[in-house]
Amino acid sequence: MELLANEVNGYAAFNNLSIISTYHRTLGSDAIGELLRRLEAKCRLYGLTGTKIHRVPVQTGLEYFFLQNFDGQVPTRTRKAEVRLVKPFPKLLTTAESAPSCLIQGSRAADLIAPVVFIGDGANPDNYRNKDLEGKIALAGNALPEDIKELAIHAHRAAGLFFYFTRPHNSGDNNDAVLDMHWSPYSRSGEPSTFGLSLSTNQFLFLKALLDKGEEVVVHVKIESELKEKEESVFEILDAAIPGTDFPDQEFWVWAHIDHPLPGAVDNGSGCALILEMARTLQALIDNGLLPAPRRTIRFLWLPHVSGLNMYLSLHPEKIGKIKGGISVDSVAIDQSFFSNYFALGKPSHSLPSYWTAVLESLAEHLDSRTNRDLLDYRNTDNLFSPEGSRDQFNIRFCPFNGFGDEMQSNDGTIGIPTITFSNIPVPPRHSQVNFLKYVDPTGLHRIAYLGSALVSVFGWTDAANVWRVVDEVYARGRIHLLQEAEKAKRALRDADPLGLAEANKQGCLLIKCGLRREQGMLASIRILLPASREAHQEIDLRINQVKEFAGALTGELQAGYAARCRPLGLSPMDLPPTKEEQDLDRLVPKPVPGVRGKSSYFGDYYLKILGQEKLDSFHLRPGFSYGIVGYTEAHNFIDGRLSILEIHQATAAELWSEGYPSEHDVTLTEVADYMRMLEAAGIITLEKRKGKGAD
């Protein structure tokens, strides 16, 4: 740890970030290609071997079924985009020179003068009644641009779209933020689309006020852009690795998504600079003889948002199953004096139990202690700060898995990478031109690079001499996790009314049972670090048995509490028999379809395209089932070809209860079953009857 503390350099990361934030990083653009080549040169300068830029052709199909509107991310070369008000008076309204995010990605070239017509909610067909849009520009928003485009441009023949979004969104309360958006350059029926421009809330209100006064609003739109085609139509990924010596096929991945509009300093220039500093730190220690080469491979990836990991795996499917952990870095090191900010450490999904959860908790507590003592004592070399950054207290919080970012794909059972996430919450105006460099603190980069490098070191350098530290840490924290869950179960039992006692006991026992399975899985995951060490495996087996005994004792205490509640009520403790629905769903096992990996990200567009609206609606899934309701996400993650629908629901419910999710993320057994049937209809899974259970 001292070697890392004395090598890591937050201001070096900040200087790299200052370069990254000068590029307008839309996927497949010339600028993002130039930046990746510059970062590739940096990696080579730092001594990383095997550095390479991969080019992934833009395509659709099941291979990328997890992408929302993949066509909408067709690479575009943009030279100019501006809007000038012609009537009622001349005024420059917006330009890509100040807000590159003003042009909706996938827009085509245009040069026209046209009136503006207010629509309102652009996804509501009623708002288009009795409005002549042909050859005019629709002022519409508060919905997905793709949906607005279908109505405004393709159904009502508008020349183009001025898009706005006045609802709460991820650019906070900054009314000057111009949101970065994209759409397909074609309609859903294959007709070429035209153009769209994204307006800030203040720009929208300015135009709306003119229209409300009865003014004729006419604008001049100039767009010089072209869609990239054939060999130019690619997404690019930068790949750099520190190869392992003993087990080179075992890998730990650290990645950050490279895209988002200029300046994109926080989201996600900070992540890109941070993992570059982690790579530099580790390689420098090796090159200077302070560390040997790692026993296992450490890989760093700069790739497209959400979809990039699976793009890389489409090039290297042989790596699936060999990646033993990962860190996804997205929007970090924000100066914590802004927005009451804190550093959020996201834990892996319970569906992929791994020693990483315990290691993360241990090292983060170490960082918290180390950075929050003697903050103003400049003689104290134990502190972790950048001289050019703050000396502030470092606020850290653990967060459960939520699947709202790049980790959505990696934690999926078909990908199988137990993934830690680094982020700061809340994020200042993101996906816009006001995501400034000023929000980033070099000290934050320094501290987080230290933590990330320490986590990677556990994987890279653990051997027979120190693996016992990992085993003991996982075991000790497993007992704490189980004890906390048992206390939740006891409280629920105490709070239950007489008619609900049996159900409270049942759910409490399931919580402990699922917790035991998770903790045993975490201990078992350590085996991969020393596949041939008999002594280490014996120690792991001992701890697995001990945690089983501990969970049994906790279950016994819960059962005793159940009996104690029943006695004064004149009730007999009983185990509830399974319901008919539970019996039926315990017979059905979801199994992934071979070759289909990941999950549909964002809004469920893939399922809509495959099934059609009527068929999709027939499954009665809640809005946001594909993105935003963790219960659905985790039910998907637990699909492993062995667990039944009932067991998947039990595991999901236990995780949500254990981690303290708000109730809106809960899903019922019926909802999980409906979701699985939808996945089957979409060709993502098959539902097979479990042998030996309820055969007809």
Number of C-alpha atoms within 10 A of each C-alpha: 10 7 13 18 21 13 16 28 26 29 21 19 25 29 12 20 25 17 16 26 25 17 22 22 27 27 24 25 23 17 16 22 22 13 19 21 15 13 22 20 15 16 25 14 11 18 19 23 15 13 21 18 19 16 19 18 16 21 13 12 10 14 15 21 22 25 24 19 21 19 17 18 21 26 23 23 18 21 12 15 23 22 20 18 19 17 15 12 10 12 12 12 15 23 20 18 12 11 25 26 30 29 30 23 28 28 28 22 18 17 13 12 18 17 18 24 23 20 21 18 18 28 22 13 13 10 14 20 9 7 11 13 22 15 17 23 27 30 23 24 25 16 17 16 26 20 16 23 30 19 18 27 24 20 15 19 19 22 23 28 26 22 30 26 21 14 12 9 12 15 20 15 14 15 17 17 25 31 30 23 24 24 24 23 23 19 19 15 8 9 10 13 21 22 24 27 30 28 27 22 20 16 18 21 15 12 18 19 12 14 15 10 8 9 13 15 18 20 24 19 22 17 23 15 19 15 18 17 13 8 10 16 19 21 23 24 24 23 22 23 23 25 22 19 14 12 15 15 15 22 25 25 19 26 26 31 26 30 24 29 29 26 28 29 33 30 30 30 33 34 29 30 30 33 26 27 28 28 27 24 22 26 23 18 17 16 13 9 10 11 14 13 20 24 22 23 24 25 22 25 26 27 27 25 17 22 22 24 23 22 23 21 14 16 12 10 13 10 15 14 13 14 20 20 24 26 27 22 27 27 27 30 29 29 24 22 13 13 13 10 19 22 24 19 21 23 22 29 28 28 24 21 19 26 25 25 21 24 20 21 17 17 15 21 13 12 19 17 12 16 19 15 13 14 16 10 11 11 8 11 10 16 21 24 25 21 13 12 18 16 21 16 14 20 15 16 14 13 15 20 24 21 24 16 19 24 26 25 27 30 28 27 23 23 21 21 26 27 30 26 24 22 25 24 16 19 22 24 25 26 24 27 25 21 26 18 19 10 18 24 25 26 27 29 32 27 25 25 28 25 22 23 23 22 21 23 19 17 22 24 18 18 15 12 8 11 18 17 12 19 24 16 16 27 23 14 17 25 19 12 18 24 17 14 23 23 14 18 26 23 14 17 25 16 12 16 12 13 9 13 22 20 15 21 27 18 18 25 24 18 24 26 19 22 25 23 17 22 27 25 18 24 27 19 18 22 18 12 22 16 10 11 13 11 12 21 19 11 15 23 15 12 20 21 12 15 21 18 13 17 24 16 12 21 22 13 14 22 20 13 15 21 17 13 20 17 11 8 9 8 14 12 17 15 10 10 9 10 9 9 12 15 14 16 22 20 20 23 25 27 19 21 14 9 11 16 23 27 25 22 24 20 17 20 19 24 23 15 13 14 16 12 11 9 14 18 13 10 16 12 16 13 11 13 19 22 19 17 19 24 25 25 26 27 24 25 27 26 23 18 16 14 19 24 26 22 21 27 27 19 25 29 24 23 24 21 17 21 13 12 16 10 10 10 16 18 20 14 20 15 19 22 21 16 21 26 18 22 19 17 17 17 16 24 21 19 18 13 17 17 10 7 12 11 8 3
